[in-house]
């Protein structure tokens, strides 16, 4: 019997999402009679605390800068057990939205122009409309869509207020791409069916992702000829360049001219009842229990190869 340690929680703003993901992952893994599942809620865990936790394989279902962006991966590497998801370097690159965009640009993948927000400057550094968002957060935490100067002023005030509570949080300004939001899930370097995300009010923010039920998810939407192939190829190339392993989700906007624009890459997508990678995996023949069990197999495989 293989004992799997499922980690949830963490110190980041997406803690509640992580707890929901961990709960669903553990429930799915328990349907595999060959596995024994241990759930553990953590905060900013230390290496000694991690080593004291039982398990042959670790599934870190954490979202955010600590749990998904490198620090936890450093501990998992030092711990030595197989674990699901990226190594430390890839995790850090993917968590940094600007770094991800630089990699995409080097690969010839379109991505909207963006820059770091200077909180001391009240003028928008780019022509409106723009999107303001944290550089090292996920789940659309702190997302502001600015269509005009009033929106910009409100977003700037909100950023300044947030920085008093989170002084280390950096923000970016990105050109707004109007169109359809599309996401491509990846499993072991293979693209899953594309999903068109259609929130009721046009903005796929935290509430649309996790608390409301009016967002429509259209699996394998009708797209311009060749778009599905291009999006899949872009996603795999970007993930390979960053060093992603096991799973990821890559988000794009398709503008009015049918041009795809990369938005970001997530190395530990959600596993909640609203989450998109499990949704796409089901269309691909992977129900939740099979999906989670296969990810454990991938972690063991890659540890064996590395050894």
C-alpha positions in Angstrom: 0.0 0.0 0.0 1.2 3.5 -0.9 0.6 6.2 1.6 -0.2 9.6 0.1 0.2 12.8 2.1 -2.2 15.5 0.8 -1.3 19.0 1.9 -3.8 21.8 1.9 -4.0 25.3 3.4 -0.8 27.4 3.4 -0.3 31.0 4.4 -1.4 32.6 1.1 -4.5 34.4 0.1 -5.8 31.3 -1.7 -5.8 29.2 1.5 -9.6 28.5 1.4 -9.3 27.4 -2.3 -6.4 25.1 -1.4 -8.4 23.5 1.5 -11.2 22.8 -0.9 -8.8 21.4 -3.5 -7.1 19.2 -0.9 -10.5 17.9 0.3 -11.5 16.9 -3.2 -8.2 15.3 -4.0 -8.2 13.2 -0.8 -11.8 12.1 -1.5 -10.8 11.0 -5.0 -7.6 9.2 -3.9 -9.5 7.3 -1.2 -11.4 5.5 -4.0 -8.2 3.8 -5.0 -7.9 0.7 -2.8 -4.1 0.7 -3.3 -3.6 4.0 -1.5 -3.8 5.1 2.0 -4.5 8.9 2.3 -3.4 11.3 5.0 -4.8 14.8 4.9 -2.8 17.6 6.6 -3.6 21.3 6.8 -0.5 23.4 7.0 0.6 27.0 7.2 4.2 28.1 6.5 5.6 24.7 7.3 9.3 24.1 8.1 11.4 21.2 6.8 11.4 19.5 10.1 7.7 19.7 10.3 7.3 18.3 6.8 9.7 15.4 7.6 7.6 14.5 10.6 4.4 14.1 8.5 3.7 10.5 7.2 3.5 9.5 3.6 5.4 7.9 0.8 4.3 10.4 -1.8 3.2 14.1 -1.3 0.4 15.8 -3.2 0.8 19.5 -2.3 -2.6 21.0 -3.2 -1.5 24.6 -2.3 -2.1 27.7 -4.4 -0.2 31.0 -4.1 3.3 32.3 -3.7 4.5 30.0 -0.8 2.7 26.8 -1.7 2.9 27.0 -5.5 5.7 29.5 -6.2 8.9 27.8 -5.0 9.3 27.9 -1.2 7.3 24.8 -0.5 9.0 23.1 -3.5 12.4 23.8 -1.9 11.2 22.0 1.2 9.8 19.1 -0.8 13.1 18.7 -2.6 15.0 18.6 0.7 12.5 16.2 2.1 13.3 13.8 -0.7 9.9 12.1 -1.2 8.2 12.1 -4.6 5.7 14.9 -5.0 3.2 16.1 -7.5 3.9 19.3 -9.5 6.8 21.4 -10.5 10.2 21.7 -9.0 11.4 25.0 -7.4 12.8 26.8 -10.4 9.8 26.2 -12.7 7.4 27.0 -9.8 9.0 30.4 -9.3 9.1 31.3 -13.0 5.4 30.4 -13.5 4.3 32.2 -10.4 5.9 35.4 -11.7 3.5 36.6 -14.4 6.0 39.0 -15.9 8.7 36.3 -16.1 6.2 33.9 -17.7 5.4 36.6 -20.3 9.1 37.1 -21.1 9.5 33.4 -21.7 6.4 33.4 -23.9 7.8 36.4 -25.9 11.1 34.6 -26.5 9.1 31.7 -27.9 7.1 34.0 -30.2 3.9 33.5 -28.3 1.8 36.7 -28.2 1.2 38.1 -24.8 -0.2 41.6 -23.9 2.3 44.4 -23.1 2.7 44.8 -19.4 4.9 46.6 -16.8 5.4 46.7 -13.1 3.1 49.2 -11.3 5.0 51.9 -9.5 2.7 52.6 -6.5 4.2 56.1 -6.1 3.0 57.2 -9.5 -0.7 57.9 -9.7 -0.7 58.1 -13.5 -1.4 54.9 -15.5 1.8 53.9 -17.3 -0.1 52.5 -20.3 -3.0 53.6 -22.5 -6.3 52.5 -21.1 -8.0 50.0 -20.9 -5.8 48.0 -18.7 -5.8 45.2 -16.1 -4.1 45.7 -12.7 -3.2 42.5 -10.8 -0.6 41.1 -8.4 2.5 39.6 -10.1 2.7 36.6 -7.7 -0.9 35.6 -7.0 -3.4 33.4 -8.6 -7.2 32.9 -8.7 -7.6 36.5 -9.9 -6.8 37.8 -6.4 -6.5 41.6 -6.5 -7.7 41.8 -10.1 -8.9 45.3 -11.3 -10.2 46.0 -14.8 -9.7 49.7 -15.7 -11.7 51.0 -18.6 -11.3 54.7 -17.8 -9.6 57.1 -15.5 -12.1 56.6 -12.8 -11.5 52.9 -12.8 -7.8 53.5 -12.7 -8.0 55.8 -9.7 -10.1 53.3 -7.8 -7.7 50.5 -8.7 -4.7 52.6 -7.6 -6.4 53.4 -4.3 -7.2 49.7 -3.7 -3.6 48.7 -4.5 -2.2 51.2 -2.1 -4.6 50.0 0.6 -3.6 46.4 -0.1 0.1 47.2 0.1 -0.4 48.5 3.7 -1.6 45.1 4.6 0.7 43.2 2.3 3.8 45.4 1.8 5.7 42.7 -0.2 3.0 42.3 -2.8 4.0 43.7 -6.2 1.4 44.6 -8.9 1.6 44.8 -12.7 -0.3 46.7 -15.3 -1.3 44.8 -18.5 -3.0 45.9 -21.6 -6.6 44.6 -21.6 -7.5 42.2 -24.3 -11.2 42.0 -25.1 -12.5 38.7 -26.3 -13.1 35.1 -25.3 -11.2 33.7 -22.3 -9.9 30.2 -23.1 -7.9 27.8 -21.0 -5.8 24.7 -21.9 -5.1 22.1 -19.3 -1.9 20.0 -19.5 -1.3 16.6 -18.2 2.2 15.1 -18.6 2.9 17.4 -21.6 -0.4 16.6 -23.4 -3.1 19.2 -23.9 -6.6 18.6 -22.6 -9.8 19.8 -24.4 -10.0 23.6 -24.5 -12.6 25.3 -22.2 -14.2 28.7 -23.0 -14.9 30.5 -19.8 -17.9 32.8 -20.0 -18.6 34.7 -16.8 -22.0 36.5 -16.6 -20.5 40.0 -16.3 -17.5 39.3 -18.5 -14.9 39.3 -15.7 -13.5 36.0 -14.5 -12.6 37.2 -11.0 -12.4 35.3 -7.7 -16.1 35.3 -7.1 -16.8 34.1 -10.6 -14.4 31.2 -10.1 -15.3 30.0 -6.7 -18.5 31.5 -5.2 -21.0 32.1 -8.0 -22.7 29.6 -10.1 -23.5 31.8 -13.1 -20.2 31.3 -15.0 -20.6 29.1 -18.1 -17.8 26.6 -19.0 -18.0 25.5 -22.7 -15.9 22.5 -23.4 -14.4 22.2 -26.9 -15.9 25.5 -28.1 -16.2 26.3 -31.7 -13.0 28.1 -32.7 -11.4 29.5 -35.9 -9.7 26.8 -38.0 -6.4 25.8 -36.5 -6.9 27.8 -33.3 -7.2 24.7 -31.1 -4.0 23.2 -32.4 -2.2 26.5 -32.0 -3.3 27.0 -28.4 -2.3 23.4 -27.5 1.1 23.9 -29.1 1.7 27.2 -27.4 0.8 25.7 -24.1 3.1 22.7 -24.4 6.0 24.8 -25.7 5.6 27.3 -22.9 5.3 24.7 -20.2 8.4 22.9 -21.6 10.4 26.1 -21.6 9.6 26.9 -18.0 10.2 23.3 -16.9 6.6 22.4 -15.9 5.9 18.8 -15.0 2.8 16.6 -14.3 0.1 19.3 -14.8 -0.6 22.9 -15.5 -3.3 25.2 -16.8 -2.5 27.9 -19.4 -4.9 30.8 -19.9 -5.4 32.8 -23.1 -7.6 35.6 -24.5 -8.8 35.2 -28.1 -9.4 38.8 -29.4 -11.9 40.0 -32.0 -9.4 39.2 -34.8 -9.1 35.6 -33.6 -5.6 36.3 -32.3 -4.7 34.3 -29.1 -2.9 36.2 -26.3 -1.2 34.4 -23.4 -2.3 35.6 -20.0 -0.6 33.3 -17.5 0.4 29.7 -16.6 -0.7 27.9 -13.4 1.4 25.0 -12.1 -1.0 23.8 -9.5 -4.5 24.4 -10.9 -7.5 24.1 -8.6 -9.2 20.8 -7.8 -12.5 22.2 -6.5 -15.9 21.4 -7.9 -15.6 24.6 -10.1 -12.0 23.8 -11.3 -11.2 23.5 -14.9 -8.4 20.9 -15.3 -10.6 18.2 -13.7 -13.5 19.3 -15.9 -11.4 19.0 -19.0 -9.8 15.8 -17.9 -13.2 14.2 -17.6 -13.9 14.9 -21.2 -10.5 13.2 -21.9 -11.6 10.1 -20.0 -10.0 10.9 -16.7 -12.6 11.0 -13.9 -11.3 12.7 -10.7 -10.2 9.4 -9.0 -8.2 8.3 -12.0 -6.8 11.8 -12.6 -5.5 12.1 -9.0 -4.1 8.5 -8.9 -2.3 9.1 -12.2 -0.7 12.2 -10.8 0.7 10.1 -8.0 2.1 7.7 -10.5 3.8 10.5 -12.4 5.4 11.8 -9.2 6.8 8.3 -8.4 7.9 7.8 -12.0 9.8 11.1 -12.2 11.5 10.5 -8.8 12.6 7.1 -10.0 14.0 8.6 -13.2 15.8 11.3 -11.3 17.4 8.7 -9.1 
